[in-house]
């Protein structure tokens, strides 16, 4: 591994959010891989809702200053011998959720909800640098998918994991609340499992865009009365078998409880900071199953790379805006101001 040392001393560019609203491109040292790590050159990075929350100062888990980014694709620049068939020059994506390996969750194989989980770009430095190092075990062969597509696998995994938590199956009526990237991809995942899928949002433009992904219908969430009327109309007053929260607001979680059928399943993917004061007896009255969904598992990444490779999903359709890495500050500013019309924003490194 000594030949890696010649990487040291070089400077490279890294995106840093110093404080809410303050993004800069900073020069940092070239990282040097440790034993069991590879050196990667970033190709594309997706700006996630949590990265936007970091920029806005609204994200529950983050501390500053922070290099954001956990949705990305990269080229392997240096890698040691490994049993995964990974070689220099390969285009890959990675699992960005670092688990401790020793807590009760990890002992039971629930590494996605490790009690001291550290997600890149949130509790630890993220991927938005020209070069990064990654543990080899967290690197997944892109199997020939394009670099832009591979940067979208991670958000698809978040959605797919949530949908699988609810055991969505053929014939289920599913409502996804939130037509951002995670919500749209949750709808795509539920459709792939044979469900009848509807998506709701406050932004009409996002709902129009969501229609391109084959959803069965949309609900404009412009007032409680209209929302309730549309839910009843679509479900003959029965409610949805599964409701999926992909926003992270108290009101949208309440929407999910209200729109769920008796005996229904509710999944919470969204992350927020605010409390919800609600009539919890509704969970008992409806006998609801309520699931939290955090991060994703290695199997989610591997299954989705295969699903996308087999041509079942055109992930690049969710990209509405692409910026050069140098224009990161503008990308965050634009996304902040136009979140209602921008779906997935990617940075090209």
C-alpha positions in Angstrom: 0.0 0.0 0.0 3.0 2.3 0.2 2.6 3.5 -3.4 -0.5 5.4 -2.1 1.7 7.7 -0.2 2.7 9.6 -3.3 -0.9 10.9 -3.3 -0.1 12.9 -0.2 0.8 16.6 -0.4 -1.4 17.3 -3.4 -4.3 19.7 -3.0 -7.8 19.1 -4.1 -11.1 20.9 -4.1 -13.8 20.1 -1.6 -17.3 21.5 -1.1 -17.9 22.7 2.5 -21.0 24.1 4.1 -19.6 26.3 6.9 -22.9 27.3 8.3 -26.5 27.4 7.0 -26.5 29.3 3.7 -22.7 29.5 3.5 -21.1 27.1 0.8 -17.5 27.4 -0.2 -15.0 25.5 -2.3 -12.1 24.8 -0.1 -8.6 23.4 -0.9 -7.9 20.3 1.2 -5.2 17.6 1.4 -5.3 14.6 -0.9 -6.6 11.7 1.2 -4.4 8.7 1.6 -6.1 5.3 1.7 -5.5 3.1 4.8 -5.3 -0.7 4.7 -8.6 -2.0 3.4 -9.5 1.3 1.7 -9.6 2.4 -1.9 -8.9 5.9 -3.4 -11.8 7.1 -5.5 -12.2 10.0 -8.0 -15.7 11.5 -7.7 -17.7 11.6 -11.0 -21.2 12.7 -10.0 -22.9 13.6 -6.7 -26.6 14.1 -6.0 -27.8 16.8 -3.6 -30.2 15.1 -1.2 -33.0 16.6 0.8 -30.8 16.2 3.9 -28.0 18.1 2.1 -30.5 20.9 1.4 -31.6 20.7 5.0 -28.0 21.1 6.0 -27.8 24.2 3.8 -31.0 25.5 5.3 -30.2 24.7 8.9 -33.2 22.5 9.3 -31.7 19.0 9.3 -32.0 17.1 12.6 -28.7 15.2 12.5 -26.0 17.5 11.1 -23.2 19.5 12.6 -21.0 22.3 11.0 -18.7 22.8 9.1 -19.6 19.9 6.9 -18.6 18.5 3.5 -22.0 17.3 2.3 -22.8 14.4 0.0 -23.7 10.7 0.2 -25.2 10.0 -3.2 -22.4 9.6 -5.6 -20.5 7.7 -8.3 -16.8 7.4 -8.6 -13.9 5.8 -10.5 -11.5 3.6 -8.6 -8.1 5.2 -8.8 -6.2 2.9 -6.4 -7.3 -0.3 -4.8 -5.5 -3.3 -3.2 -6.1 -7.0 -3.7 -9.7 -7.8 -2.8 -12.3 -10.6 -3.1 -15.0 -8.4 -4.7 -13.6 -8.3 -8.2 -13.0 -4.5 -7.8 -10.3 -3.0 -10.0 -8.7 0.3 -10.8 -10.7 2.1 -13.5 -14.1 0.7 -12.6 -17.0 3.1 -12.1 -18.8 2.3 -8.8 -21.2 3.6 -6.2 -20.9 3.2 -2.4 -22.8 2.5 0.8 -22.4 5.8 2.8 -23.9 4.7 6.2 -21.1 3.8 8.6 -22.1 1.5 11.4 -20.2 0.6 14.6 -20.5 -3.2 14.3 -20.9 -3.8 18.0 -24.2 -2.3 19.2 -27.4 -4.3 19.7 -28.7 -3.4 16.2 -25.4 -4.3 14.5 -25.2 -7.6 16.4 -28.6 -8.5 15.0 -27.6 -7.5 11.4 -29.7 -4.3 11.5 -26.7 -2.2 10.4 -28.9 0.4 8.8 -30.2 1.5 12.2 -26.9 1.2 14.1 -27.4 3.2 17.4 -24.3 5.4 16.5 -24.8 5.5 12.7 -22.7 8.0 10.9 -23.9 8.9 7.4 -21.5 10.6 5.1 -22.2 14.3 4.8 -24.2 14.3 8.0 -22.4 12.9 11.1 -19.1 12.5 9.2 -17.5 14.2 6.2 -19.3 13.6 2.9 -18.3 12.7 -0.6 -18.3 16.1 -2.3 -14.6 16.3 -2.9 -12.6 15.6 -6.0 -11.0 12.5 -4.4 -12.2 10.4 -1.4 -11.2 7.2 0.3 -13.7 4.4 1.1 -13.5 1.0 2.8 -13.5 -1.6 0.0 -16.4 -3.5 1.6 -18.6 -0.4 1.0 -17.9 -0.2 -2.7 -20.3 -1.7 -5.2 -19.5 -2.6 -8.8 -21.6 -0.4 -11.1 -21.9 -3.3 -13.6 -21.5 -0.9 -16.6 -24.3 1.6 -15.6 -23.5 5.2 -16.4 -21.8 7.4 -13.8 -24.9 9.6 -13.6 -27.2 6.7 -13.0 -25.0 5.2 -10.3 -25.1 8.5 -8.4 -28.9 7.9 -8.1 -28.8 4.4 -6.8 -28.5 5.5 -3.1 -31.7 7.6 -3.1 -33.5 4.8 -4.9 -32.2 2.5 -2.1 -33.7 4.7 0.6 -37.1 4.6 -1.1 -36.9 0.9 -1.9 -36.0 0.0 1.7 -39.0 2.0 2.9 -41.4 0.3 0.5 -40.0 -3.1 1.5 -40.6 -2.3 5.2 -44.3 -2.1 4.5 -44.3 -5.4 2.6 -46.0 -3.7 -0.4 -47.5 -6.3 -2.7 -49.5 -6.6 -5.9 -53.0 -5.1 -5.6 -52.2 -2.8 -2.7 -53.4 0.8 -3.0 -50.4 2.9 -2.0 -50.2 6.7 -1.2 -46.8 8.4 -1.2 -46.8 11.8 0.4 -44.1 14.0 -1.0 -43.2 14.2 -4.7 -39.5 14.9 -4.2 -36.8 12.4 -5.3 -37.4 10.0 -2.4 -41.2 10.1 -2.8 -41.1 9.6 -6.6 -38.6 6.7 -6.3 -40.8 5.2 -3.6 -43.7 5.3 -6.0 -41.5 3.7 -8.7 -40.5 1.0 -6.3 -44.1 0.3 -5.2 -45.2 0.2 -8.9 -42.5 -2.3 -9.6 -44.0 -4.5 -6.9 -47.4 -4.4 -8.6 -49.2 -1.8 -6.4 -51.6 0.8 -7.5 -49.8 4.0 -6.6 -50.8 7.6 -6.0 -48.6 10.5 -5.0 -49.4 13.7 -3.1 -47.7 17.1 -2.8 -48.4 20.8 -2.3 -46.5 21.6 -5.5 -48.5 21.1 -8.7 -45.4 21.2 -10.9 -43.9 18.2 -9.0 -47.1 16.2 -9.4 -47.0 16.9 -13.1 -43.5 15.6 -13.2 -44.3 12.6 -11.1 -46.9 11.5 -13.8 -43.9 10.7 -16.1 -43.0 7.9 -13.8 -46.2 5.9 -14.3 -48.1 6.7 -11.1 -51.8 5.9 -11.2 -52.8 9.3 -10.0 -52.0 12.4 -8.0 -53.5 14.3 -5.1 -52.8 18.0 -4.8 -52.5 18.6 -1.0 -53.7 22.2 -1.1 -56.2 21.9 1.8 -57.2 19.3 4.4 -60.7 19.2 2.9 -59.5 18.6 -0.7 -57.0 16.0 0.5 -59.6 14.1 2.4 -62.1 14.2 -0.5 -59.5 12.9 -2.9 -58.5 10.0 -0.6 -62.2 9.0 -0.2 -62.8 9.3 -4.0 -59.8 7.1 -4.9 -60.4 4.5 -2.2 -64.2 4.4 -2.1 -63.9 5.8 1.4 -61.8 2.9 2.6 -58.4 4.6 2.9 -55.0 3.3 1.5 -53.5 -0.1 2.3 -50.1 1.6 2.6 -49.2 5.3 3.2 -45.6 6.4 2.9 -44.3 9.7 4.4 -41.4 11.2 2.3 -41.4 14.8 3.5 -40.5 14.9 7.2 -43.2 17.3 8.4 -45.7 16.8 11.2 -48.6 17.6 8.9 -47.6 15.1 6.3 -47.2 12.3 8.9 -50.7 13.2 10.1 -51.9 13.0 6.5 -50.5 9.4 6.4 -52.3 8.4 9.6 -55.5 9.9 8.3 -55.3 8.4 4.8 -54.5 4.9 5.9 -57.2 2.3 5.9 -58.2 0.4 9.0 -55.6 -2.4 9.3 -53.3 -0.3 7.0 -49.5 0.2 7.1 -47.7 3.5 7.5 -44.1 4.0 6.7 -42.0 7.0 7.8 -39.0 7.8 5.6 -38.9 11.6 6.0 -36.7 13.2 8.6 -37.7 16.4 10.5 -37.1 18.4 13.6 -40.6 19.3 14.7 -43.0 17.6 17.1 -46.5 16.3 16.2 -49.3 16.6 18.6 -51.9 14.1 17.5 -54.6 11.7 18.6 -52.5 8.6 19.0 -55.5 6.5 19.7 -56.2 6.5 16.0 -53.3 4.0 15.7 -55.1 1.7 18.1 -58.5 2.3 16.6 -57.4 1.6 13.0 -54.9 -1.1 14.2 -52.2 0.5 12.1 -48.8 -0.9 11.6 -46.4 2.0 11.8 -42.8 1.5 10.4 -39.8 3.7 10.6 -37.4 3.3 7.7 -33.8 4.4 8.0 -31.0 4.2 5.4 -30.6 1.0 3.4 -28.8 -2.3 3.3 -26.1 -3.8 1.1 -28.7 -6.1 -0.4 -30.8 -3.0 -1.4 -27.9 -1.6 -3.3 -27.0 -4.8 -5.1 -30.6 -5.6 -6.0 -31.3 -2.2 -7.4 -28.1 -2.1 -9.4 -29.4 -5.3 -11.1 -33.0 -4.0 -11.5 -31.7 -0.8 -13.1 -29.2 -2.7 -15.3 -32.0 -4.9 -16.5 -33.7 -1.8 -17.9 -36.7 -1.7 -15.6 -36.2 1.8 -14.4 -34.8 4.9 -16.1 -33.3 6.7 -13.1 -31.8 9.6 -15.0 -35.3 10.8 -15.7 -35.4 12.2 -12.1 -32.5 14.6 -12.8 -33.9 18.0 -13.5 -30.7 20.1 -13.0 -27.0 19.5 -13.4 -24.2 21.9 -12.2 -20.4 21.8 -12.3 -18.8 21.2 -8.9 -17.4 24.7 -9.0 -20.9 26.1 -9.0 -22.0 24.2 -5.9 -23.0 27.4 -4.0 -25.3 28.4 -6.9 -26.7 24.8 -7.0 -27.6 24.9 -3.3 -29.0 28.5 -3.6 -31.1 27.6 -6.7 -32.4 24.4 -5.1 -33.3 26.2 -1.9 -35.3 28.8 -3.8 -36.9 26.5 -6.4 -37.4 23.2 -4.4 -41.0 23.1 -5.7 -39.9 22.7 -9.3 -36.4 21.0 -9.0 -36.5 17.3 -8.4 -33.0 15.8 -8.4 -30.0 18.2 -8.6 -26.6 16.6 -9.4 -23.1 18.0 -9.4 -20.6 17.0 -12.1 -17.1 16.6 -10.6 
